[in-house]
Amino acid sequence: MPSSAHHRNRTHRREHPVKRRTSALSVSAAALLVAAPLLTGCAGDTHPGAAAVVGEDRITVSQVQSRVETVREAQRATAQGDVLVEETPALQRQMVGLMIFYSLVEQAAEEAGVQVTNRDVQQERAALEEQLGGPEGLAEVALVGQGLPLAEDQIDEQLRIGLLMAGIGGEGMEGTEEAYARLTELAEEIGVEVNPRYGTWDAQQVNLVDAEVPWLRGPAEPADTLGG
């Protein structure tokens, strides 16, 4: 996905100022590593089959794998498919981070009474397609641009998240900061747990990083267990 320069020295596939009518598409990608610090809790209970748990929202490993495979299929369908796959070795972990961000945005929007209709999304998409030379141009930027790669049928969700972010915090840089601040508060209130196989949540980058847990270097932990 396209990424734009953001704030707080955070670089990633998501540096996207959340503007209601401009770069909502880049918002999610940027949100991944550009959002404000989120709390990754570590509970004593385990969550079989979970990649992450955001409050009461459970993100399963199978959901993550399904999204990743959708992107991989789109990448392999291009002339440079092998290169695109090789250039995104951490796609599964990045997808977990993106889905955590999506969940936080959806929950924050619901709490704030912010709603985005399908018409809003399609208007945003039409504007981007006009800027990028049509549907094919938008799909290409989404898949091979500087941001986290997304398949064509994942673009609308990305746009929806961008519009929700604008609704939560308002437009412009101040609105973006306000939205991220609310996500930080929400994450602290409801808790965010991440399966160690995907790393840990970096409070500074708001992104998943390699877990620095000694026992992870020993016998592998069951892939479907989330615990702390």
C-alpha positions as CSV (number, residue, x, y, z in Angstrom):
1,M,0.0,0.0,0.0
2,P,1.2,3.5,-0.5
3,S,2.9,5.1,2.4
4,S,3.5,8.8,3.2
5,A,5.8,10.6,5.5
6,H,4.5,10.4,9.0
7,H,5.4,11.7,12.4
8,R,7.3,10.4,15.4
9,N,10.3,8.9,13.5
10,R,8.3,5.8,12.6
11,T,9.0,4.2,9.4
12,H,7.0,1.3,8.0
13,R,4.4,0.4,5.5
14,R,2.1,2.8,7.1
15,E,3.1,6.4,7.3
16,H,-0.1,7.8,6.3
17,P,-1.7,11.0,7.5
18,V,-5.3,10.3,7.8
19,K,-7.2,12.6,5.6
20,R,-10.8,12.0,4.9
21,R,-10.5,12.4,1.2
22,T,-6.9,11.8,0.3
23,S,-4.8,9.0,1.6
24,A,-7.1,6.8,3.6
25,L,-5.5,3.9,1.6
26,S,-2.2,4.5,3.2
27,V,-3.6,4.9,6.7
28,S,-3.7,1.3,7.6
29,A,-0.3,0.5,6.3
30,A,1.0,3.4,8.1
31,A,-1.0,2.7,11.1
32,L,0.8,-0.5,11.6
33,L,4.0,1.2,12.6
34,V,2.9,4.7,13.0
35,A,0.2,4.5,15.5
36,A,0.7,5.6,19.1
37,P,2.0,3.0,21.6
38,L,-0.3,0.2,22.2
39,L,-0.2,-2.1,25.3
40,T,0.5,-5.8,24.7
41,G,-0.8,-7.6,27.7
42,C,0.4,-11.0,28.7
43,A,-2.3,-13.1,30.4
44,G,-1.9,-16.4,32.1
45,D,-4.6,-18.0,30.0
46,T,-3.8,-19.4,26.6
47,H,-5.9,-18.9,23.4
48,P,-5.6,-21.9,21.2
49,G,-5.6,-21.0,17.5
50,A,-5.2,-17.3,18.2
51,A,-2.6,-15.0,16.6
52,A,-3.7,-12.1,18.8
53,V,-6.5,-11.1,21.1
54,V,-7.6,-7.5,21.1
55,G,-10.0,-7.0,24.0
56,E,-12.7,-9.6,23.3
57,D,-11.8,-9.7,19.6
58,R,-9.9,-12.9,18.7
59,I,-7.8,-12.9,15.6
60,T,-7.2,-16.5,14.6
61,V,-4.1,-17.9,12.9
62,S,-6.3,-19.3,10.1
63,Q,-7.7,-15.7,9.4
64,V,-4.2,-14.4,9.2
65,Q,-3.0,-17.2,6.9
66,S,-6.1,-16.7,4.6
67,R,-5.3,-13.0,4.2
68,V,-1.6,-13.7,3.6
69,E,-2.5,-16.3,0.9
70,T,-4.8,-13.9,-0.8
71,V,-1.9,-11.5,-1.1
72,R,0.5,-14.2,-2.2
73,E,-1.9,-15.3,-5.0
74,A,-2.1,-11.8,-6.2
75,Q,1.7,-11.4,-6.1
76,R,2.3,-14.7,-8.0
77,A,-0.1,-13.6,-10.7
78,T,2.1,-10.8,-11.7
79,A,5.1,-10.9,-14.0
80,Q,7.5,-10.2,-11.1
81,G,5.7,-12.6,-8.7
82,D,8.8,-14.3,-7.4
83,V,10.5,-11.0,-6.6
84,L,7.5,-9.7,-4.8
85,V,7.2,-12.8,-2.6
86,E,10.9,-12.7,-1.8
87,E,10.7,-9.0,-0.9
88,T,8.0,-9.6,1.7
89,P,9.3,-12.5,3.8
90,A,7.7,-11.0,7.0
91,L,4.2,-10.7,5.4
92,Q,2.5,-13.0,7.9
93,R,3.8,-11.1,11.0
94,Q,3.0,-7.8,9.3
95,M,-0.5,-9.0,8.6
96,V,-1.0,-9.8,12.2
97,G,0.0,-6.3,13.1
98,L,-2.4,-4.8,10.5
99,M,-5.3,-6.9,11.8
100,I,-4.6,-5.8,15.4
101,F,-4.7,-2.2,14.2
102,Y,-7.9,-2.8,12.2
103,S,-9.5,-4.3,15.3
104,L,-8.6,-1.3,17.5
105,V,-9.9,1.2,14.9
106,E,-13.2,-0.7,14.5
107,Q,-13.7,-0.8,18.3
108,A,-12.7,2.8,18.8
109,A,-15.1,3.9,16.0
110,E,-18.0,1.9,17.5
111,E,-17.4,3.5,20.9
112,A,-17.3,7.0,19.3
113,G,-20.3,6.4,17.2
114,V,-18.4,6.8,13.9
115,Q,-19.9,5.1,10.9
116,V,-18.6,4.7,7.4
117,T,-21.0,3.5,4.6
118,N,-20.2,1.5,1.5
119,R,-21.0,4.6,-0.5
120,D,-18.3,6.5,1.5
121,V,-15.8,3.8,0.7
122,Q,-16.7,3.7,-3.0
123,Q,-16.4,7.5,-3.3
124,E,-12.9,7.3,-1.7
125,R,-12.0,4.5,-4.1
126,A,-13.2,6.4,-7.1
127,A,-11.1,9.4,-6.1
128,L,-8.0,7.3,-5.7
129,E,-8.6,5.5,-9.0
130,E,-8.9,8.8,-10.8
131,Q,-5.5,9.9,-9.3
132,L,-3.8,6.6,-10.1
133,G,-5.0,6.0,-13.6
134,G,-8.0,3.8,-13.0
135,P,-8.7,0.5,-11.1
136,E,-5.6,-1.2,-12.4
137,G,-3.4,1.6,-11.2
138,L,-4.9,1.5,-7.8
139,A,-4.5,-2.3,-7.6
140,E,-0.9,-2.1,-8.7
141,V,-0.1,0.6,-6.1
142,A,-1.8,-1.5,-3.4
143,L,0.1,-4.6,-4.3
144,V,3.6,-3.4,-5.3
145,G,3.7,0.1,-3.7
146,Q,5.9,1.1,-0.7
147,G,3.3,0.0,1.8
148,L,2.2,-3.4,3.2
149,P,1.0,-5.2,0.1
150,L,-2.7,-5.8,-0.3
151,A,-4.7,-7.7,-2.9
152,E,-7.3,-5.8,-4.9
153,D,-10.2,-7.2,-2.9
154,Q,-8.6,-6.0,0.3
155,I,-8.5,-2.4,-0.7
156,D,-12.0,-1.4,0.4
157,E,-11.3,-2.5,3.9
158,Q,-8.1,-0.4,4.0
159,L,-10.1,2.6,2.8
160,R,-12.8,2.0,5.4
161,I,-10.2,2.0,8.1
162,G,-8.8,5.2,6.9
163,L,-12.2,6.9,6.9
164,L,-12.9,5.6,10.4
165,M,-9.6,7.0,11.6
166,A,-10.6,10.4,10.2
167,G,-13.9,10.1,11.9
168,I,-12.3,9.3,15.2
169,G,-9.8,12.0,15.3
170,G,-10.7,14.5,12.5
171,E,-8.7,15.5,9.5
172,G,-5.1,16.7,9.2
173,M,-2.1,15.9,11.4
174,E,-3.9,17.0,14.6
175,G,-6.7,14.6,13.9
176,T,-4.3,11.8,13.2
177,E,-2.5,12.4,16.5
178,E,-5.8,12.4,18.3
179,A,-7.0,9.2,16.7
180,Y,-3.7,7.4,17.6
181,A,-4.0,8.7,21.1
182,R,-7.4,7.2,21.4
183,L,-6.2,3.9,20.1
184,T,-3.4,3.9,22.7
185,E,-5.9,4.5,25.5
186,L,-8.3,1.8,24.1
187,A,-5.5,-0.7,23.9
188,E,-4.5,-0.1,27.5
189,E,-8.2,-0.4,28.6
190,I,-9.0,-3.6,26.8
191,G,-5.6,-5.2,26.5
192,V,-3.8,-6.6,23.4
193,E,-2.2,-10.0,23.5
194,V,0.1,-11.4,20.8
195,N,1.1,-15.0,20.1
196,P,4.9,-15.1,20.7
197,R,5.5,-16.8,17.4
198,Y,4.7,-13.4,15.8
199,G,6.9,-11.4,18.1
200,T,6.0,-8.7,20.6
201,W,4.3,-5.4,20.3
202,D,6.7,-2.5,20.1
203,A,5.2,0.4,22.0
204,Q,7.4,3.0,20.2
205,Q,6.8,1.8,16.6
206,V,3.4,0.4,17.2
207,N,4.5,-2.7,15.3
208,L,5.4,-6.3,15.9
209,V,9.1,-7.0,16.4
210,D,11.0,-10.2,17.1
211,A,10.3,-11.5,20.5
212,E,13.3,-11.5,22.8
213,V,12.3,-14.4,24.9
214,P,15.0,-16.9,25.8
215,W,12.7,-19.9,25.8
216,L,11.7,-19.2,22.2
217,R,15.2,-20.2,21.2
218,G,14.6,-23.7,22.6
219,P,11.9,-26.2,21.7
220,A,9.2,-24.5,19.6
221,E,6.1,-23.4,21.4
222,P,2.9,-24.9,19.9
223,A,2.0,-22.7,16.9
224,D,-1.6,-22.4,17.9
225,T,-1.1,-21.2,21.4
226,L,-1.2,-17.6,22.6
227,G,0.1,-17.0,26.1
228,G,2.4,-14.9,28.2
